[in-house]
Structure formats: structure tokens, C-alpha cells
Amino acid sequence: MDNHILSALKAIDVSTLSRADWIAVGMALKEEGYPCSIWDDWSRNDSRYHPGECERKWNSFHGSGTPVKGGTIVQMAKDRGWTPFGGEDGCMNWDDAIEYDGEDGFNGFAPPDAWSPAADLITYLELLFDADDRVGYVTNDVWQDAEGKWLPSKGVYDRTAGELIASLKKYPDDLGATVGDWKPEVGAWIRFNPLDGDGVKNENITKFRFALVESDTLPVAEQDIVFRKLELPIAALVHSGGKSLHAIVRVDAENYDEYRKRVEFLYDFLEKNGVSIDKQNRNPSRLSRMPGVTRNGNRQYLIATNIGRKSWVDWLDFVEGVSDELPDMVSLDIFKDNPPELPEELITGILRRGHKMLISGSSKAGKSFLLMELCIAIAEGKPWLGFQCKKGRVLYVNLEIDPASAINRFLKIYEALGLPIKNADSIVVWNLRGHAVPLDQLVPKLIRRVRNQHFDAIVIDPIYKVITGDENNASEMGAFCNQFDKICTETGCSTIYCHHHSKGAQGMKKAMDRASGSGVFARDPDAQLDMIQLELSEDIANNVRDGNETAWRLESSLREFPNITPVNFWFEYPIHKVDDKGTLGAMPAQGTPQAGRLNNPKSKTPDDAADEFRTAFSALDMDGKVTVKDMAEYMGVIDKTVYARLKKMGDEFTLDKGVITKTNPENG
């Protein structure tokens, strides 16, 4: 363990950290190979601690982008007055592992009382090799580097497993008679895959049966527990005589390419389950510790054989049950006396911190201006469309507007709002016009850049620039929207984005159904706000407004709060102003029948239109038959209108070759 990092961690009061900093500490601990228990124990010192939350978050850390490293913890501690110390770095690399590690490496894991070195090595060879397989090993072929570290050379690689086993049985009390004497302070190594006898590189491997799993960061006893718990298909588990166990894991690959993919999967699985391993061991020709020899007085011995699953395929069946990355199930009972604390409200009554919000509207709504106004409201802690915002720090991801225009818009909005620019440093603009990539590629870059910047909200404007898949395909849009979840989860920020309305009139639709594409857009976010334009009466249009402003109504679909009372407002470039005089209260949304009748006295209700049609037919009916042309002339409309009215009359009338007939004349 790195006592340097742990000492720094102890100097940090978790209760003083923001959620983003708390998450950064967890990421750093995982990146440095510590178990989740370290983070969990430290987090218990905070009143916000909830059992199981650390483990759930830990399993969501996948190391995308540039990882958060232990230096983050050290810097946090230094900022709080902690003074680092030197000479206690316990982390080890591959070369360090060949030196004597001291007795502490055996804490909690005692070697057997009775030990037969030759029997250990015979069992090892019989498990891993066929009799005619050539085995590579290193005993006395070692050298020292400039720092005095002992390193292995190529060693022996032309003897078969059968030859070695026969010799070991012949000289059971003298291992050196078979493999050669080794330096007592160094120990010995063996390759776990067979060679062709011509060398010790990857290309000399003849069968890709096994991979090496080793961790120098977890205590030895804990390594043993974890390997067994994860049911790794281990053929042989060897104590290195130092600080690690060497697990020889069955991968059963047909060739090097398949071996590489399976080892990558194995290592990723272990990392996701909190086991930091030495990834230098990924090569099939790697040396591992040979059982049966001693290392500075400590035994390199065979701990167990054939543990876990029987094969790679069998283990994959097990993996499906533990690597789905889903959080654990929790009982409601544990929360009855200590309910989890809800995230704070970023926009009062609308959006919590770490949640998602979608703003939808037509192209004339000024959505980008509205989002910029929201950024300013958050930065300055001011109301937005009448809803108070918590003061915070916000990133505006600009995907559409020229960078210079975007900056000038912000400045004009500040001026129009009459606000002094006090907290402009709380608004950060990331101009990506001309640099946009699909959202699944953008998100890792975004997460990497915002870490440790203490943002409260991330605004993405607009999403059509980064959309992936068919926006009318529910499953593809579900996957697309999952990227917003990832931003919220990895950063702790609220994610706010906008989308356009579908084509055609929107007034008769529910607010949540107006956004273009799949209904996933409206149902995925925690808060959806929709802007629809209002139809103005001639009186308001001519006497209240100057002719340049447009009128809008904001409606909601909220998951965390009751839906808001619709908000009416004007868009007066470059800002939106709430209608606090009630002028727009009776104005209908565009696309509704009410809007159609507002300034058109000739517009009729469906019942009025039906009565007019019946009256016209009765006036023209002489023999039960009336032509479309006659009806059109009588009502003063075109033929197309008559046809449209007929469709709305249902079965009351029939049409045949331009002649209209009443279906049931006796009914009047």
C-alpha cells in the first residue's frame, strides 16, 4: 500500500468536500489500486454517508479518458496544510517484485508446516504442461542492474516437462540437481506457457493456455480471498515469496490474437471489481515465480490447484452474473430511519443537482438565448423565468454558434438583463463548432476536462449536432440518452440540453410529445420544459407589442416535482421576459382550433360547420342528390372544402362520382 497517499487521505475532512471532489477521491483510490473499503471507511466520517453508495459508485468508475490519480488526493491534502513525507512509498513495479520483500509479505498468510519442494514443482508441471511441451525457466541466469536489482535473463527453454518431472522424481531432495542452483536472495522463475525451444518471446509460445494475474497492492490474504470469490479458473496459485500471489489462470486461447483479447477481458473484469493488477504480465511468455524454491528465506510455494471454475468458458458463465455493472439491490428497511439526502435544487421546483433537463421548442423560440440566460442565472444566483437558481459554476458547450458570436451574445444578455458582470468566471464556454463528434465520443473527453473544476451544471447546445443513431428509433435514442446519465454520474453535475420540435403544428399535442423523434427524448430527462408560441389577438399584436417580439408559453413534465403552472413570456431579443401583467393569459397556442378562430371570424366550430353543411344540402336537395359543385357555390367555398367537410360528416352522407347523397333520408 502507498502510505504516502493514505496519510494524505487522513488529512482530508470528507465533510468539507463537494460531491465532485468526493467522487474524484474515489476515482483516484481505484486508479492507484486500493480496495473500495478504504474509500468507504473514510467516507463514513461524513453525515451524508449512505451505506452501499461507495460500492455502487466504485463499480461505475471505468477509467475512461485521462484517469484521476493519487496526486489529486495529495494535492487536496496539501491545500489543507498536510506536509508530505518521503521514503515510505510501498508501491512496487515488476522489477521490484524480484527483490526480497521482507516478512511482512506473509502477514495473514502462513506457509505450510510440511513442504516438499520437488512435489510442488512436479504438480505445477503436470498441471500446466504436456510431457513433450518445452518449459522455460530461470534459476542462476540472473544479473544486477545499476541500482543493484536482480533481473532474470532468458534462462533455459529447451527441456521438456517430461524430462524435468523424471529428474525431479529421481532427485526429490535436491531441486538444484534438476533446474540448477539459484541465488538464495533472488529465487527462481518459470514460464507458464510452453515454448518451441528456439527462444522465449511471444512468437516462441506454442500453446496459449494460461495467463498470469498478480496484484502487489492488496494484502496477500485479501488477494487469495478475492481470486476465489471471483471464481477465476486458476490452475495453480503460487506464493511469490514476497508481497503477491501468482494466479495461473486458464484462458484456453487458440492463438495469440485470441489470447490477447481474453487477457484484456480478464484484466478489465478484475479492475472493474476493485482488483488492481500488474498489467505488465499480459504477455503469454511472461515469467512467473517457480514453486519449490526459496527467496531470501521465504518459500515460493504452491498454495492451491484447480480452484474456481474449471475452464475459461465455464468462468464466462459466472462472469455474466457479476459483470453486468448493475448496482446491488437494497432493502428499503435500511432507509426507514435514515432516508437518503436528496440532491440540492439547482433550479427551484424544477431541477436537482446531478439530474437531467431537456428544453424543447421551435426554431423561432430563441432556445440558445434562453440557455445562455440560464447560465447567467446560475452563475449570478438569480431567477430564470421566475424560478430561483442556486448560485454555481456552469459549462456551456457551444456546438452551433460562431465562438465570437457566442461570447458577444452572453455580453448582450448581461446588458439587457441589467446585471453587473460579477461572476463571469463561473461561466466557462467550450466552443466546439466545427469540432463536434458523436456524443458517445464527446462524453469521455468532456468528463476528463471537467474533473476537479467544480461545475454544478453542463449545458449542451444543441444536441442535434452530436446525435447518434436514428432519432425516431426508441432503442437507439435510449442508448444516446444514456450518455447524459454518464455525464451526470461521472461529474455529479446537472446536464441541460435542448432539442427542436417535430414538423407541423404542435398546439394540439401534449408538451412532452412535441420534441422531434422518439418519445424517449421527453421521457428520459428528469425535467422537460417545452416552449410553444402563442397566437396573439389583433388587439394585443397591434397595441401592446412593437411588432418584433414573439409570445411563448412554457409547460413542463417533471419527475421530481409537481408540474409548474405554465409560464407566459415574451422573447424580446436578446432575452425572454416573463409576462407579469397577465397580458398573454388568454392567448391560445399556435396550431389549436382556438388560435385558428382568434382572428378569423369566419372560422367555425365543428358543430357549426356540420349544421351549415346540412342546411346547404337541404336547400339544394330536389331529388335526394346534390353535386359537389352546387354545394361549393351555395356555401361560397371551393370544392376541396366540400370534400373535407364530407369526411368530417362520417356516414351521414355518401359521395359517388361528384354526387352527394344523404345516407338515411327518412331521418331528416
BAFITOR-119222 format. One record per residue (C-alpha): residue in one letter; x, z negated, y. Coordinates in steps of 0.5 Angstrom, whole numbers, plus 2048, in hexadecimal, padded with zeros to 3 digits. Example, Ala and Ser with C-alpha at 12.3 -4.5 7.8 and 13.67 -1.06 7.14 Angstrom:
2
A8197F07F7S81B7F27FE
***
This chain:
668
M800800800D802801807N8037FA80AH8047FE811I7FD801811L7FA7FA80ES7FD7F6813A7FB7FB819L7F47FB816K7F37F3816A7F57F381EI7EF7F781FD7E87F4820V7E37F881DS7DD7F5821T7E07F9827L7E0800825S7DC805826R7D980881FA7DD80F820D7E380A820W7E180681AI7E080D816A7E780F819V7EA809816G7E680A80FM7E981180FA7F080F811L7F080A80BK7ED80F806E7F2814808E7F880F807G7F680E800Y7F2807801P7EC8057FDC7E6804800S7E67FD7FFI7EB7FC805W7E67FF80AD7E07FC807D7E47F5807W7E67F680FS7DF7F9811R7DC7F280EN7DE7EF815D7D97F3819S7D27F081AR7D07F8819Y7D37F8812H7CE7FA80CP7CF7FA805G7D1800802E7D2804808C7D9804808E7D9807801R7D480D803K7D880F809W7DE80F805N7DB814800S7DA818806F7E1819808H7E381F805G7E9821809S7E782780DG7EC829813T7F1825815P7F181E812V7F1818815K7F7814813G7F980D813G7FD80E81AT7F680D81DI7F580681BV7FC80481DQ7FA807824M7F4803824A7F87FD823K7FD7FE828D7F880082DR7F57F882BG7FC7F582CW7FF7F6825T8067F6824P8087FB81EF80E7F8819G8137FC815G8157FC80EE80F7FB80BD80D802809G80A801802C808809801M80C80D7FCN80D8147FBW80F8187F5D8178177F5D81680F7F7A81280E7F0I8188107ECE81C8097EFY81B8027EDD8148007F0G8157F87EEE8117F37EAD80B7F47EFG8097FA7ECF8077F77E6N8027F27E9G7FC7F17E6F7FE7F67E0A8037F37DBP8067F77D6P8057F57CED8097F07CBA80B7F47C5W80D7FB7C6S8108017C2P8138067C7A81480B7C2A80D80A7BFD80B80B7C7L80E8127C7I80C8147C1T8058137C2Y8068167C9L80981D7C6E80481D7C0L7FE81D7C5L8018227CAF8048277C6D80482B7C0A80A82B7BBD80D8317BED80C8307C5R81282F7C9V8138297CDG8168287D4Y8198217D5V81F81E7DAT8238187D8N82A8187DAD82A81E7DEV82981B7E5W82C81B7ECQ82C8177F2D82B81A7F9A82E818800E829812800G82B80F7F9K8258117F6W8258137EFL82281A7EDP82081E7E7S8248257E5K82182A7E0G8238267DAV8218287D3Y81C82D7D2D81D8317CBR81C82C7C6T81582C7C2A8108267C2G8118267BAE8198257BBL8188207BFI81381C7BBA81781D7B5S81D81A7B8L8198147BBK8178127B4K81E8137B2Y82180E7B7P81B80A7B9D81F8047BCD8238097C0L82080D7C5G8268107C8A8288137C2T8228187C3V8228197CAG8288177CDD82A8107D0W82780F7D7K82980B7DDP8268057DDE8258047E4V82180B7E4G81D80C7DEA81B8137DBW8168187DCI81281D7D7R80E8247D9F8078237D6N80682B7D5P80A82F7D0L8108347D2D81283A7D0G81A8387CFD81C83C7D5G81B8377DBV8178327DEK8138367E3N80C8377E3E80D83E7E0N81083B7DAI80A8377D9T80783A7D2K8008367D2F7FD8337D8R7F982D7D4F7FB8277D9A7FB8247E0L7FF81E7E3V7FA8197E7E7FE8147EBS7FD80F7F0D80280B7F4T7FD8087F9L7F98047F4P7FB7FE7F0V7FD8007E9A7F77FB7E6E7F27FF7EBQ7F58067E9D7F38047E2I7EC8027E4V7EB8087E8F7ED80D7E3R7E980A7DDK7E38097E2L7E38117E4E7E48127DCL7EA8177DDP7EB81B7D7I7F28177D6A7F68197D0A7FC8147D2L7FC80E7D7V80380C7D8H8068077DDS80C80A7E1G8108037E1G80E8037E9K8088037EDS8048087EAL80180A7E3H8018117E1A7FB8147DEI7FC81B7DAV7F581E7DBR7F28237D6V7F182A7DAD7F182F7D5A7F28357D9E7F383C7D6N7F883E7DBY7FC83C7E2D7F683E7E6E7F183A7E3Y7F68347E2R7F78347EAK7EF8347EBR7EE82F7E6V7F382A7E9E7F182C7F0F7EA82A7EEL7EC8237EAY7F08217F0D7EB8237F5F7E681F7F1L7EB8197F1E7EC8197F8K7E48197FAN7E38137F5G7E880F7F9V7EF8107F5S7F58137F9I7F98167F4D80081A7F5K7FE8217F5Q8068237F4N8048227EDR7FF8287EDN80582D7E9P80482E7E2S80C82D7E1R80C8267E4L8108207E1S80C81A7E0R80F8137DDM8118137D6P80E80E7D2G81380A7CEV8198097D3T81A8037D8R81B8047DFN81F7FE7E2G81D7F97DDN8167FC7DER8127FF7D8Q8108067D8Y80B8067D3L8048097D0I7FE8057D2A7F98097CFT7F780F7CCN7F18137CBI7ED8107D1G7E78127D5R7E38197D3K7E681D7CDS7E78237D1W7E78277D8V7E082A7D6D7DD8237D4W7E08207DAL7DD8257DFD7D68237DCF7D881C7DEV7DA81E7E5E7D38227E6G7D081B7E6V7D68177EBS7D881D7F0D7D181F7F3E7D481C7F9L7CD8187FAP7CC8117FDD7CA80C7F8M7C38097F7V7C28037FBS7BD7FE7FAL7B87FC800D7B97F57FEI7C07F4801F7BD7F6808K7B77F2808D7BA7EC80CN7C07F080FP7BD7F7811P7C27FC813E7C37FD81AL7C080481DP7C5808821E7C4808828E7C080C82CL7C3812830I7BD815833T7B880F833G7B281082FI7B581782CL7BC817829R7C0812826R7C8812826G7CA816820H7C481A81FK7C2821820M7BE824825L7BB82B826I7B982E82CS7B583582BG7B283A831S7B1841833S7B7844836K7B484383DA7B483B83DG7BB83A83FK7BD836839S7C483783AF7C3834841L7BF82E83EL7C482C839M7C982C83FE7C4827843L7C482383CC7CC82383CI7CC820843A7C681B842I7CA81883CA7D1818840E7CE815846G7C9811842K7C3814846P7BC816844W7BB81D841L7B4820841G7B1819843F7B581683DQ7BB81183EC7C181383BK7C780E839K7CD80F83CG7D2812838R7D7818836V7D581F834L7D8825832Y7D582C834V7D683182FN7D5838833L7D483E82FE7D1842833I7D384283BD7D984483EP7DD83E83FA7DE83E846S7D683F847A7D5839842I7D9835847N7D683784DR7CF83684AF7D182F849L7D382E850K7CD831853I7C982D84FY7CC827851E7CB829858A7C482B857L7C2824854G7C582185AL7CA81D855P7D181B857I7D681D852K7D8816850N7D9817848A7DB81F847D7E181C843S7DB81A83EI7D982283DV7DE826839V7DD82D839W7DF831833N7DF839835L7DE83D82ER7DB843831G7DF84982DH7E2844828A7DB842825V7DC84181DP7D6840818L7D4838818D7D7836812Q7DE839814L7DD83681BV7DB82F819P7E182D816K7E582F81CL7E082B820I7E182581CR7E882581DR7E8826824V7E3820826R7E681B822N7E8815826Q7E581882CH7DF81382CF7DA81882DD7D381682DA7D081D82DI7D282482BV7CD82A82EI7CE83182AD7CB83682FP7C883B82CI7C883B824Y7C7842823K7CE843825V7D083F81FI7CA84081AT7CC842813G7C784580ED7C084880FE7BC843814N7B6845810N7B9842809A7B783B808S7BD839804E7C283D808M7BF83980EG7BF83380AA7C7834809F7C8836810C7C5830813N7C982B80EQ7CF82D813F7CB829818D7CB823814K7D2824812I7D482381AC7CF81D81AT7D281A814E7DA81B816T7D981A81DG7D481581EC7D1819824S7CA81C825T7CA823824I7C6827829Y7C582F829C7C083482BH7BC83A828H7B883F82AH7B0840829S7AE846824K7AB84C827G7A484D829A79F84882DQ7A084082BG79B83D82EM79683C828K79C839824K79E832823A7A4830827M7A882F820D7A683681ER7A983A824A7B083B822S7B284181FG7B4842818S7B283D812G7AF837814V7B5833812F7B7833819A7B182F81BR7B182A815D7B8829814P7BA82581BD7B881E81DA7B5820823Q7B3827825L7B182982CD7AD82F82EM7AC833835I7A7837836Q7A583B83CL79E839840E79983E842L79883D84AS79283E84DE792842853D79183C858I797839855A79B83F855N79984185CN79983B860V79E83685CR7A483A85AD7A883E85EG7A8844858N7AF842855E7AD83C851T7AA83C84AA7A6837847W7A7833840R7A582E83BL7A982A837E7A6828830S7A982482AS7AA823823L7AD81C822R7B081981BE7B281281EF7AD811824P7A5813826N7A581A829I7A581A830T7A081B835P7A1823837V7A582383DN7A4829842F7A982B846W7AC83184BF7B283584AE7B5836851Y7BC839850P7C083684EI7BC82F84CH7B682D849K7B182884DV7AC82484AD7A582584DD7A481E84FK79E821853G79A82384DT79982A850L79A82D849G796828845A79082D844M794833843P79483783CA79A839838Q79B840838G798844832T792840832P78B842833Q78A83D839A79084183CG78D84883BR78784583FL78A842844N78B847849N78684C845P77F84B847K77D851842S78084D83CK77B84B838T77B845832P77A84882BD77384682BD771849832A77585082FA770850829D76A84F82DE76C855831F76D85982BR766857828T76385982FA76685F830F764861828S75D85F829A75D863830L75F86A82CD75C869826M75786E824D75786F81DG75C86A81BK76286E81CV76786E822T76D871824V77486E826K77487382CD76D87182EM76F86982DA77586A832E77186E837Y76C869837M771863838G77686683CV77C866838I78086A833D77F86C82CK78486882AT78186182DV77B863829Y77F863822A78285D824R77B85A825L77885C81FK77E85981BK77C85281EM77585381CG776852815D771855810E76B855816F76D85D817T770863813L774869815D77486F812K776876815G77687381CV76E87181BI76D86981BT767867817K764860817T76585D810N75E859810P75A85C815E754857813N758851815G75785481C
***
